[in-house]
Amino acid sequence: MAGFTETVIRKAVALFSSVCVDLSLFYASGCIVFHSVFGQLARLWIFAAVRCVALTVVALLSLGHPKQLVFRFIATHCLLPAVLETGTKVLHAEETNYCLLADLSCWLMCAAASLAAALFWEITIPDSDDAAAGKEIKQKSRVLLMRVLCLYRPDYLLLLGGVVFLSLAVLCEMFIPFYTGRVIDILSSQYQHTEFISALVWMGLFSLGSSVSAGCRGGFFLSAISSFNCRVKVKLFGALTKQEIGFFETIKTGEITSRISKDTNLMSRTVCLNINVLLRTLIKTLGMISLMMNLSWKLTFLVLMETPVTGLIQNIYDTHYQRLSIAVQDSIARANEAANEAVSSIRDVRSFKAEKHEVCRYDSCLMDTHKLKTKRDTIRAVYLLARRLTGLGMQVFMLYYGRLFIQRGQMTTGNLVSFLLYQSNLGDNIRTLTYIFGDMLNSVGAAGKVFEYLDRKPQVSTEGTLKPDQLRGHVSFKCINFAYPASPNKKVLQDFSLELKSGQMTALVGTSGGGKSTCVSLLERFYEPQDGEILLDNRSLKSYEHRFLHKKIAVVSQEPVLFSGSIRDNITYGLDDCSLDEIQAAARKANAHDFIKRLEKGYDTEVGEGGNQLSKSERQQIAIARALVRQPQVLILDEITSSLDMESENKVQQALANCPNQTLLVIAHRLKTIEKADQIILISEGRVQEQGTHQELMDRKGNYYKLREKLFTEGNSPQ
């Protein structure tokens, strides 16, 4: 408490000392000019420098290490009279006695203006530690904005055409108020028919030119937006498909689809349209200021005083609106995820009678979004109110001073009407300029989410280049330690070593959660082990080319996924060229050819979404054909026979037996499936517990024997 009191006293002393010193120098400057010691401008600049040095010394002595805001205020306060007087002298060869008056009202006016300017600078360009985070966010937004603009590079011709027509539309539009005032002057004075018709013709031509150019401008920009949108969506989708499987386990589907469908649209439309508005408004603003200066430079300077106030309001609005916009985007993504989960798992929802629960969950997500949108829209409403009041106040000032200038003969009624029309548009343009840049930074919040995915490097590399002509299919797991990314502290495989010999059938058995499917995922390179490596023909899996590896290693899972399209499309999925004979040969091996030929359209039959037009066993057979058509060197069957009848299972096994050089890895619970395997591996708690042929393991009467008694009775299926 004592420290706080001491700080307050020190600041009060500093303020009192500064006021005394500054007033003394201010009145001294007035006395000197009264005695004509120096010229007017020389006196102003000399004493501006003296006051600045004196106040800086007082601030350093009394405050020690004052903030940058203090120095900005001192500089502005001391230099303001000199700058104003010099500018008036240079531009208009006039002098304002106001800056020469050494009285208290003049000093207070300069102090108030300086304080407003310093506060405006502090808010728009903060240096304090508290604002460092906000400054960093704005800098990041600017970087993202430049990246978005770079993505528009292929559409530069469309953008260039849009800018050309934009400039023409703005130039034509700027002269309409001028000729409006000209018509009023002609009507209010002695009417001259020729001048009146000429003014109307020019006003009509400029209106027509503005309308046509505006339409062409919109067409060019919308074409650029459409092209950009398609390109970014494809780019984002391509980046997502390259990510490792662990990425999709940690990122929810609804969030990903929201980025592709919503954020890319927001990113493409908002940024491009804002640039359109920004360029149009900037050109109009510069042109209007030039025309207004010709009409009345004094009124123009009065109008420009609105800019700092508008910028201050805009900055406060941008700070809150950008934060809430990002929160709304995240909330919408969560709501989409809740809906996607419920729809994709509708059978489970129905079986557990959880419809009401899912509706409540979705409603809760939507209410969160609604609350955030309400806050965002409230801030926008307050901002619009403040902006309108500022514009209204400026209109009142214009009418008051315009009447005075007309009475003094400094401008005509038509000039005032033209000026007011320009001022109305200029005020809107200045507010738009301050708004649009902030809105562009807000829009790149969506771009930040998109670039986050575009820049992400997959943790499982696909940059291998090895594509040997001959592959034996010998697989070795060497001292593998692995934990899933979602549970890094839970080891699924520990010091795991395994060998799959070429031309042999290996069966993995064990209780659920032992690590069997994890071995398949690692062999498919869905994940990267934390320790150890997996070799294929004594070469690391990561050294093989991505497409080559997944053609030579094929997997058929227990619950195969079929894609919308025909049976032919599903069998050849991922293959560029595959003949009908190859497709039919693979289907025969999978015992699928007969039932396919019985269908009305044969191999061109649509399977429906997820293959729902086919039975589970038919989907399984097509999945087996999809794997066999690739002629893989390593074939992995993950508990597939549970969906096949005995006849189909026998035919599949006979077909696989006709591939003697193929390495076969089987995960199954049926005894008939694995008892003929060349080696059986019993996995438990991420380790190899037993290894050998069926008879060897039965004779050993170890864990495999006990597991057989429990799970591998003939006809028993896993629970």
For each residue, the residues with C-beta under 8 A, 3 or more apart:
1: 4 5
2: 5 6
3: 6 7
4: 1 7 8
5: 1 2 8 9
6: 2 3 9 10
7: 3 4 10 11
8: 4 5 11 12
9: 5 6 12 13
10: 6 7 13 14 62 63
11: 7 8 14 15 63
12: 8 9 15 16
13: 9 10 16 17 62
14: 10 11 17 18 58 59 62 63
15: 11 12 18 19
16: 12 13 19 20
17: 13 14 20 21 58 62
18: 14 15 21 22 55 58 59 62
19: 15 16 22 23
20: 16 17 23 24
21: 17 18 24 25 54 55 58
22: 18 19 25 26 51 54 55 77 107
23: 19 20 26 27 107
24: 20 21 27 28
25: 21 22 28 29 47 50 51 54
26: 22 23 29 30 51 102 107
27: 23 24 30 31 102
28: 24 25 31 32 47
29: 25 26 32 33 43 44 47 102
30: 26 27 33 34 100 101 102 103
31: 27 28 34 35 102
32: 28 29 35 37 38 43 47
33: 29 30 36 37 38 40 43 100 102
34: 30 31
35: 31 32
36: 33
37: 32 33 43
38: 32 33 42 43 46
39: 42 43
40: 33 43 44 85 95 100
41: 44 45 82 85 86 89
42: 38 39 45 46
43: 29 32 33 37 38 39 40 46 47
44: 29 40 41 47 48 81 82 85 86 99
45: 41 42 48 49 82 86
46: 38 42 43 49 50
47: 25 28 29 32 43 44 50 51
48: 44 45 51 52 78 79 81 82
49: 45 46 52 53 78
50: 25 46 47 53 54
51: 22 25 26 47 48 54 55 77 78
52: 48 49 55 56 74 75 78 79
53: 49 50 56 57
54: 21 22 25 50 51 57 58
55: 18 21 22 51 52 58 59 74 77 78
56: 52 53 59 60 71 74
57: 53 54 60 61
58: 14 17 18 21 54 55 61 62
59: 14 18 55 56 62 63 66 70 71 74
60: 56 57 63 64 66
61: 57 58
62: 10 13 14 17 18 58 59
63: 10 11 14 59 60 66 70
64: 60
65:
66: 59 60 63 70 71
67: 70 71 127 128
68: 71 72 127
69: 72 73 118 119 122
70: 59 63 66 67 73 74
71: 56 59 66 67 68 74 75
72: 68 69 75 76 117 118 121 122
73: 69 70 76 77 114 115 118
74: 52 55 56 59 70 71 77 78
75: 52 71 72 78 79
76: 72 73 79 80 113 114 117 118
77: 22 51 55 73 74 80 110 111 114 115
78: 48 49 51 52 55 74 75
79: 48 52 75 76 82 83
80: 76 77 83 84 110 113 114
81: 44 48 84 85 99 106 110
82: 41 44 45 48 79 85 86 99
83: 79 80 86 87
84: 80 81 87 88 96 99
85: 40 41 44 81 82 88 89 95 96 99 100
86: 41 44 45 82 83 89 90
87: 83 84 90 91
88: 84 85 91 92 94 95 96
89: 41 85 86 92 93 94 95
90: 86 87
91: 87 88 297
92: 88 89 297
93: 89
94: 88 89
95: 40 85 88 89 100
96: 84 85 88 99 100
97: 100 101
98: 101 106
99: 44 81 82 84 85 96 106
100: 30 33 40 85 95 96 97
101: 30 97 98 105 106
102: 26 27 29 30 31 33 106
103: 30 106 107
104: 107 108
105: 101 108 109
106: 81 98 99 101 102 103 109 110
107: 22 23 26 103 104 110 111
108: 104 105 111 112
109: 105 106 112 113
110: 77 80 81 106 107 113 114
111: 77 107 108 114 115
112: 108 109 115 116
113: 76 80 109 110 116 117
114: 73 76 77 80 110 111 117 118
115: 73 77 111 112 118 119
116: 112 113 119 120 308
117: 72 76 113 114 120 121 308
118: 69 72 73 76 114 115 121 122
119: 69 115 116 122 123 312
120: 116 117 123 124 308 311 312
121: 72 117 118 124 125
122: 69 72 118 119 125 126 127 128
123: 119 120 126 312 315 316
124: 120 121 311 312 315
125: 121 122 135
126: 122 123 130 131 132 134 135
127: 67 68 122 131 135
128: 67 122 131 132
129: 132
130: 126
131: 126 127 128 134 135
132: 126 128 129 135 136
133: 136 137
134: 126 131 137 138 319
135: 125 126 127 131 132 138 139
136: 132 133 139 140
137: 133 134 140 141 322
138: 134 135 141 142 441
139: 135 136 142 143
140: 136 137 143 144 448
141: 137 138 144 145 322 441 444 445 448
142: 138 139 145 146 441
143: 139 140 146 147
144: 140 141 147 148 444 447 448 451
145: 141 142 148 149 271 440 441 444 447
146: 142 143 149 150
147: 143 144 150 151 447 451
148: 144 145 151 152 267 271 444 447
149: 145 146 152 271 275
150: 146 147 153
151: 147 148 228 231 232
152: 148 149 155 156 159 224 228 272
153: 150 156
154: 227 231
155: 152 158 159 223 224 227 228
156: 152 153 159 160
157: 160 161
158: 155 161 162 220 221 223 224 227
159: 152 155 156 162 163 220 221 224
160: 156 157 163 164
161: 157 158 164 165 216 220
162: 158 159 165 166 217 220 221 224 276
163: 159 160 166 167 279
164: 160 161 167 168
165: 161 162 168 169 213 214 216 217 220
166: 162 163 169 170 213 217 276 279 280 283
167: 163 164 170 171 279 283
168: 164 165 171 172 209 213
169: 165 166 172 173 209 210 213 214 217 280
170: 166 167 173 174 280 283 284 287
171: 167 168 174 175 283 287
172: 168 169 175 176 206 207 209 210 213
173: 169 170 176 206 210 284
174: 170 171 177 178 284 287 288 291
175: 171 172 178 179 202 203 206
176: 172 173 179 180 203 206 207 210
177: 174 180 181 418 421 422 425
178: 174 175 181 182 291 418
179: 175 176 182 183 199 200 202 203 206
180: 176 177 183 184 203 417 418 421
181: 177 178 184 185 414 415 416 417 418 419 421
182: 178 179 185 186 199 414 418
183: 179 180 186 187 196 199 200 203 414
184: 180 181 187 188 413 414 417
185: 181 182 188 189 412 413 414 415
186: 182 183 189 191 192 195 196 199 414
187: 183 184 191 196
188: 184 185 413 414
189: 185 186
190:
191: 186 187 196
192: 186 195 196
193: 196 197
194: 197 198
195: 186 192 198 199
196: 183 186 187 191 192 193 199 200
197: 193 194 200 201
198: 194 195 201 202
199: 179 182 183 186 195 196 202 203
200: 179 183 196 197 203 204
201: 197 198 204 205
202: 175 179 198 199 205 206
203: 175 176 179 180 183 199 200 206 207
204: 200 201 207 208
205: 201 202 208 209
206: 172 173 175 176 179 202 203 209 210
207: 172 176 203 204 210 211
208: 204 205 211 212
209: 168 169 172 205 206 212 213
210: 169 172 173 176 206 207 213 214
211: 207 208 214 215
212: 208 209 215 216
213: 165 166 168 169 172 209 210 216 217
214: 165 169 210 211 217 218
215: 211 212 218 219
216: 161 165 212 213 219 220
217: 162 165 166 169 213 214 220 221 276 280
218: 214 215 221 222
219: 215 216 222 223
220: 158 159 161 162 165 216 217 223 224
221: 158 159 162 217 218 224 225 272 273 276
222: 218 219 225 226
223: 155 158 219 220 226 227
224: 152 155 158 159 162 220 221 227 228 272
225: 221 222 228 229 268 269 272 273
226: 222 223 229 230
227: 154 155 158 223 224 230 231
228: 151 152 155 224 225 231 232 268 272
229: 225 226 232 233 264 265 268 269
230: 226 227 233 234
231: 151 154 227 228 234 235
232: 151 228 229 235 236 264 267 268 450
233: 229 230 236 237 260 264
234: 230 231 237 238
235: 231 232 238 239 454
236: 232 233 239 240 259 260 264 450 453 454
237: 233 234 240 241 260
238: 234 235 241 242
239: 235 236 242 243 453 454 456
240: 236 237 243 256 260 453
241: 237 238
242: 238 239 458 462
243: 239 240 247 248 456 458
244: 247 458 459 460 526 527 528
245: 248 249 460 521 526 527
246: 249 250 459 460 484 485 486 526 527
247: 243 244 250 251 456 458 459
248: 243 245 251 253 256
249: 245 246 484 485 486
250: 246 247 485 486
251: 247 248 255 256
252: 255 256 333 337 340
253: 248 256 257 337 340 341 344
254: 257 258 333 334 335 336 337 338 339 340 341
255: 251 252 258 259 333 334 336 337
256: 240 248 251 252 253 259 260 453
257: 253 254 260 261 336 340
258: 254 255 261 262 263 329 332 333 336
259: 236 255 256 262 263 264 333 449 450 453
260: 233 236 237 240 256 257 263 264
261: 257 258 264 265
262: 258 259 265 266 329 332 446
263: 258 259 260 266 267 329 446 447 449 450
264: 229 232 233 236 259 260 261 267 268 446 450
265: 229 261 262 268 269
266: 262 263 269 270 443 446
267: 148 232 263 264 270 271 443 444 446 447 450
268: 225 228 229 232 264 265 271 272
269: 225 229 265 266 272 273
270: 266 267 273 274 439 440 443 446
271: 145 148 149 267 268 274 275 440 443 444 447
272: 152 221 224 225 228 268 269 275 276
273: 221 225 269 270 276 277
274: 270 271 277 278 436 439 440 443
275: 149 271 272 278 279 440
276: 162 166 217 221 272 273 279 280
277: 273 274 280 281 432 436
278: 274 275 281 282 433 436 437 440
279: 163 166 167 275 276 282 283
280: 166 169 170 217 276 277 283 284
281: 277 278 284 285 429 432 433 436
282: 278 279 285 286 433
283: 166 167 170 171 279 280 286 287
284: 170 173 174 280 281 287 288 425 429
285: 281 282 288 289 426 429 430 433
286: 282 283 289 290
287: 170 171 174 283 284 290 291
288: 174 284 285 291 292 422 425 426 429
289: 285 286 292 293 300 304 426
290: 286 287 293 294
291: 174 178 287 288 294 295 422
292: 288 289 295 296 299 300 303 419 422 423 426
293: 289 290 296 297 300
294: 290 291
295: 291 292 299 300 411 415 418 419 422
296: 292 293 299 300 405 410 411 415 419
297: 91 92 293 300 301
298: 301 302 401 405
299: 292 295 296 302 303 398 401 402 405 419 423
300: 289 292 293 295 296 297 303 304
301: 297 298 304 305
302: 298 299 305 397 398 401
303: 292 299 300 306 394 398 423 426 427
304: 289 300 301 307
305: 301 302 308 309
306: 303 309 310 390 391 394 427 430
307: 304 310 311 430 434
308: 116 117 120 305 311 312
309: 305 306 312 313 390
310: 306 307 313 314 387 390 430 431 434
311: 120 124 307 308 314 315 434
312: 119 120 123 124 308 309 315 316
313: 309 310 316 317 383 386 387 390
314: 310 311 317 318 383 431 434 435 438
315: 123 124 311 312 318 319 438
316: 123 312 313 319 320
317: 313 314 320 321 379 380 383 435 438
318: 314 315 321 322 438 439 441 442
319: 134 315 316 322 323
320: 316 317 323 324 379
321: 317 318 324 325 376 379 380 383 438 442
322: 137 141 318 319 325 326 438 441 442 445
323: 319 320 326 327
324: 320 321 327 328 372 375 376 379
325: 321 322 328 329 376 442 445
326: 322 323 329 330 445
327: 323 324 330 331 372
328: 324 325 331 332 369 372 373 376
329: 258 262 263 325 326 332 333 445 446 449
330: 326 327 333 334
331: 327 328 334 335 365 368 369 372
332: 258 262 328 329 335 336 369
333: 252 254 255 258 259 329 330 336 337
334: 254 255 330 331 337 338 365 368
335: 254 331 332 338 339 362 365 366 368 369
336: 254 255 257 258 332 333 339 340
337: 252 253 254 255 333 334 340 341
338: 254 334 335 341 342 358 361 362 365
339: 254 335 336 342 343 362
340: 252 253 254 257 336 337 343 344
341: 253 254 337 338 344 345
342: 338 339 345 346 349 358 361 362
343: 339 340 346
344: 253 340 341
345: 341 342 348 349
346: 342 343 349 350
347: 350 351
348: 345 351 352 354
349: 342 345 346 352 354 355 358
350: 346 347 353 355
351: 347 348
352: 348 349
353: 350 356
354: 348 349 357 358
355: 349 350 358 359
356: 353 359 360
357: 354 360 361
358: 338 342 349 354 355 361 362
359: 355 356 362 363
360: 356 357 363 364
361: 338 342 357 358 364 365
362: 335 338 339 342 358 359 365 366
363: 359 360 366 367
364: 360 361 367 368
365: 331 334 335 338 361 362 368 369
366: 335 362 363 369 370
367: 363 364 370 371
368: 331 334 335 364 365 371 372
369: 328 331 332 335 365 366 372 373
370: 366 367 373 374
371: 367 368 374 375
372: 324 327 328 331 368 369 375 376
373: 328 369 370 376 377
374: 370 371 377 378
375: 324 371 372 378 379
376: 321 324 325 328 372 373 379 380
377: 373 374 380 381
378: 374 375 381 382
379: 317 320 321 324 375 376 382 383
380: 317 321 376 377 383 384
381: 377 378 384 385
382: 378 379 385 386
383: 313 314 317 321 379 380 386 387
384: 380 381 387 388
385: 381 382 388 389
386: 313 382 383 389 390
387: 310 313 383 384 390 391 431
388: 384 385 391 392
389: 385 386 392 393
390: 306 309 310 313 386 387 393 394 427 431
391: 306 387 388 394 395 424 427 428 431
392: 388 389 395 396
393: 389 390 396 397
394: 303 306 390 391 397 398 423 427
395: 391 392 398 399 420 423 424
396: 392 393 399 400
397: 302 393 394 400 401
398: 299 302 303 394 395 401 402 419 420 423
399: 395 396 402 403 420
400: 396 397 403 404
401: 298 299 302 397 398 404 405
402: 299 398 399 405 406 411 416 419 420
403: 399 400 406 407
404: 400 401 407 408
405: 296 298 299 401 402 408 410 411 416
406: 402 403 409 410 411 412 413 416
407: 403 404
408: 404 405
409: 406
410: 296 405 406
411: 295 296 402 405 406 415 416 419
412: 185 406 415 416
413: 184 185 188 406 416 417
414: 181 182 183 184 185 186 188 417 418
415: 181 185 295 296 411 412 418 419
416: 181 402 405 406 411 412 413 419 420
417: 180 181 184 413 414 420 421
418: 177 178 180 181 182 295 414 415 421 422
419: 181 292 295 296 299 398 402 411 415 416 422 423
420: 395 398 399 402 416 417 423 424
421: 177 180 181 417 418 424 425
422: 177 288 291 292 295 418 419 425 426
423: 292 299 303 394 395 398 419 420 426 427
424: 391 395 420 421 427 428
425: 177 284 288 421 422 428 429
426: 285 288 289 292 303 422 423 429 430
427: 303 306 390 391 394 423 424 430 431
428: 391 424 425 431 432
429: 281 284 285 288 425 426 432 433
430: 285 306 307 310 426 427 433 434
431: 310 314 387 390 391 427 428 434 435
432: 277 281 428 429 435 436
433: 278 281 282 285 429 430 436 437
434: 307 310 311 314 430 431 437 438
435: 314 317 431 432 438 439
436: 274 277 278 281 432 433 439 440
437: 278 433 434 440 441
438: 314 315 317 318 321 322 434 435 441 442
439: 270 274 318 435 436 442 443
440: 145 270 271 274 275 278 436 437 443 444
441: 138 141 142 145 318 322 437 438 444 445
442: 318 321 322 325 438 439 445
443: 266 267 270 271 274 439 440 446 447
444: 141 144 145 148 267 271 440 441 447 448
445: 141 322 325 326 329 441 442 448 449
446: 262 263 264 266 267 270 329 443 449 450
447: 144 145 147 148 263 267 271 443 444 450 451
448: 140 141 144 444 445 451 452
449: 259 263 329 445 446 452 453
450: 232 236 259 263 264 267 446 447 453 454
451: 144 147 447 448 454 455
452: 448 449 455 456
453: 236 239 240 256 259 449 450 456
454: 235 236 239 450 451
455: 451 452
456: 239 243 247 452 453
457:
458: 242 243 244 247 461 462
459: 244 246 247 485 528
460: 244 245 246 525 526 527 528
461: 458 464 528 542
462: 242 458 546
463:
464: 461 541 542 543 544 545 546 549
465: 543 545
466: 539 543 544 545 548
467: 544 545 548
468: 471 537
469:
470:
471: 468 536 537 552 633
472: 502 537 633 661
473: 500 502 503 536 537 552 633 634 661 662 663
474: 499 500 501 502 535 536 537 538 663
475: 498 499 500 523 534 535 536 634 663 665
476: 497 498 499 500 534 535 538
477: 480 496 497 498 499 519 522 532 534
478: 497 532 533 534 535
479: 495 496 497 531 532
480: 477 493 495 496 497 522 529 531 532 533 534
481: 491 493 494 495 496 529 530 531 532
482: 491 492 493 496 518 522 527 529 530 531
483: 487 488 489 490 491 492 530
484: 246 249 487 488 490 492 527
485: 246 249 250 459 488 527
486: 246 249 250
487: 483 484 490
488: 483 484 485
489: 483
490: 483 484 487
491: 481 482 483 494 686
492: 482 483 484 515 518 686
493: 480 481 482 496 515 518 519 522 529 686 687
494: 481 491 685 686 687
495: 479 480 481 687
496: 477 479 480 481 482 493 515 519 532 686 687 688
497: 476 477 478 479 480 688
498: 475 476 477 519 681 688
499: 474 475 476 477
500: 473 474 475 476 504 506 634 663 665
501: 474 504 506 663 678 679
502: 472 473 474 661 663
503: 473 660 661 662 663
504: 500 501 663 664 678 679
505: 664 665 666 676 677 678 679
506: 500 501 663 664 665 666 677 678 679 680 681
507: 665 666 667 668 673 674 677 679 680 681
508: 516 519 665 666 667 681 683
509: 516 667 668 669 674 680 681 682 683 704 707 712
510: 514 515 516 682 683 684 689 707
511: 514 684 707 711
512: 718
513:
514: 510 511 683 684 685 686
515: 492 493 496 510 518 519 683 685 686
516: 508 509 510 519 520 667 683
517: 520 521 638 667
518: 482 492 493 515 521 522 686
519: 477 493 496 498 508 515 516 522 523 683
520: 516 517 523 524 555 636 638 665 667
521: 245 517 518 524 526 527
522: 477 480 482 493 518 519 525 526 527 529 534
523: 475 519 520 534 541 553 634 636 665
524: 520 521 550 553 555 636
525: 460 522 528 541 542 549
526: 244 245 246 460 521 522
527: 244 245 246 460 482 484 485 521 522
528: 244 459 460 461 525 542
529: 480 481 482 493 522 532 533 534
530: 481 482 483
531: 479 480 481 482
532: 477 478 479 480 481 496 529
533: 478 480 529 540 541
534: 475 476 477 478 480 522 523 529 540 541
535: 474 475 476 478 538 539 540 541
536: 471 473 474 475 539 540 541 544 549 553 634
537: 468 471 472 473 474
538: 474 476 535
539: 466 535 536 543 544
540: 533 534 535 536 543
541: 464 523 525 533 534 535 536 544 549
542: 461 464 525 528
543: 464 465 466 539 540
544: 464 466 467 536 539 541 548 549
545: 464 465 466 467 548 549
546: 462 464 549 550
547: 550 551
548: 466 467 544 545 551 552
549: 464 525 536 541 544 545 546 552 553
550: 524 546 547 553 554 574
551: 547 548 554 630 632
552: 471 473 548 549 630 632 633 634
553: 523 524 536 549 550 632 633 634 636
554: 550 551 626 627 628 630 632 634 635 636
555: 520 524 627 636 638
556: 560 620 623 624 626 627 635 636 637 638 640
557: 560 561 623 638 639 640
558: 638 639 640 642 643
559:
560: 556 557 611 619 620 622 623 640
561: 557 610 611
562: 570 607 610 611 614 619 622 623
563: 569 570 573 607
564: 606 607 608 609 610
565: 569 570 606 607
566: 569 570 601 603 604 605 606 607
567: 570 571 596 599 602 603 604 605 607 622
568: 571 572 580 583 603 604
569: 563 565 566 572 573
570: 562 563 565 566 567 573 607 611 622 626
571: 567 568 578 583 586 587 603 622 625 626 629
572: 568 569 575 578 583 626 629
573: 563 569 570 626
574: 550
575: 572 578 629 630
576:
577:
578: 571 572 575 582 583 629
579: 582 583
580: 568 583 584 603
581: 584 585
582: 578 579 585 586 629
583: 568 571 572 578 579 580 586 587 603 625 629
584: 580 581 587 588 593 603
585: 581 582 588 589 629
586: 571 582 583 589 590 625 626 628 629
587: 571 583 584 590 592 593 596 603 621 622 625
588: 584 585 591 592 593 655
589: 585 586 624 625 628 652 655 656 658
590: 586 587 621 622 624 625 628 652 655
591: 588 594 621 647 648 651 652 655
592: 587 588 595 596 618 621 622 624 625
593: 584 587 588 596 597
594: 591 597 598
595: 592 598 599 618 621
596: 567 587 592 593 599 602 603 605
597: 593 594 602
598: 594 595
599: 567 595 596 602 605
600: 605
601: 566 604 605 606
602: 567 596 597 599 605
603: 566 567 568 571 580 583 584 587 596
604: 566 567 568 601
605: 566 567 596 599 600 601 602 613
606: 564 565 566 601 613
607: 562 563 564 565 566 567 570 611 612 613 614 619 622
608: 564 611 612 613 614
609: 564 612
610: 561 562 564
611: 560 561 562 570 607 608 614 619 622
612: 607 608 609
613: 605 606 607 608
614: 562 607 608 611 618 619 622
615: 618 619
616: 619 620 643
617: 620 621 643 644 645 648
618: 592 595 614 615 621 622
619: 560 562 607 611 614 615 616 622 623 643
620: 556 560 616 617 623 624 640 643 644
621: 587 590 591 592 595 617 618 624 625 644 648
622: 560 562 567 570 571 587 590 592 607 611 614 618 619 625 626
623: 556 557 560 562 619 620 626 627 640
624: 556 589 590 592 620 621 627 628 637 640 652
625: 571 583 586 587 589 590 592 621 622 628 629
626: 554 556 570 571 572 573 586 622 623 629 630
627: 554 555 556 623 624 630 632 635
628: 554 586 589 590 624 625 631 632 635 655
629: 571 572 575 578 582 583 585 586 625 626
630: 551 552 554 575 626 627
631: 628
632: 551 552 553 554 627 628 635 662
633: 471 472 473 552 553 661 662 663
634: 473 475 500 523 536 552 553 554 662 663 665
635: 554 556 627 628 632 656 659 662 663 664 665
636: 520 523 524 553 554 555 556 665 666 667
637: 556 624 640 641 664 665 666 667 668
638: 517 520 555 556 557 558 667
639: 557 558 642 667 668 669 718
640: 556 557 558 560 620 623 624 637 643 644 668
641: 637 644 649 652 668 670 673
642: 558 639 668 669 670 717 718
643: 558 616 617 619 620 640
644: 617 620 621 640 641 648 649 652
645: 617 648 649
646: 649 650
647: 591 650 651
648: 591 617 621 644 645 651 652
649: 641 644 645 646 652 653 672 673
650: 646 647 653 654
651: 591 647 648 654 655
652: 589 590 591 624 641 644 648 649 655 656
653: 649 650 656 657 673 676
654: 650 651 657 658
655: 588 589 590 591 628 651 652 658 659
656: 589 635 652 653 659 662 664
657: 653 654 660
658: 589 654 655
659: 635 655 656 662
660: 503 657
661: 472 473 502 503 633
662: 473 503 632 633 634 635 656 659
663: 473 474 475 500 501 502 503 504 506 633 634 635
664: 504 505 506 635 637 656
665: 475 500 505 506 507 508 520 523 634 635 636 637
666: 505 506 507 508 636 637 673 674 677
667: 507 508 509 516 517 520 636 637 638 639
668: 507 509 637 639 640 641 642 673 674
669: 509 639 642 673 711 712 716 717 718
670: 641 642 673 674 712 715 716 717
671: 674 675 708 712 713 714
672: 649 675 714
673: 507 641 649 653 666 668 669 670
674: 507 509 666 668 670 671 677 680 694 712
675: 671 672 694
676: 505 653 694
677: 505 506 507 666 674 680 693 694
678: 501 504 505 506 693
679: 501 504 505 506 507 691 692 693
680: 506 507 509 674 677 690 691 692 693 694 697 704
681: 498 506 507 508 509 688 690 691
682: 509 510 688 689 690 691 697 703 704 707
683: 508 509 510 514 515 516 519 686 687 688 689
684: 510 511 514 687 689 703
685: 494 514 515
686: 491 492 493 494 496 514 515 518 683
687: 493 494 495 496 683 684
688: 496 497 498 681 682 683 691
689: 510 682 683 684 702 703 704
690: 680 681 682 697 700 702 703 704
691: 679 680 681 682 688
692: 679 680 696 697 700
693: 677 678 679 680 696 697
694: 674 675 676 677 680 697 698
695: 698 699
696: 692 693 699 700
697: 680 682 690 692 693 694 700 702 704 705
698: 694 695 701 704 705 708
699: 695 696
700: 690 692 696 697 704 705
701: 698 705
702: 689 690 697 705 706
703: 682 684 689 690 706 707
704: 509 680 682 689 690 697 698 700 707 708
705: 697 698 700 701 702 708 709
706: 702 703 709 710
707: 509 510 511 682 703 704 710 711 712
708: 671 698 704 705 711 712 713
709: 705 706 712 713
710: 706 707
711: 511 669 707 708 716 718
712: 509 669 670 671 674 707 708 709 716
713: 671 708 709 716
714: 671 672
715: 670
716: 669 670 711 712 713
717: 642 669 670
718: 512 639 642 669 711
719:
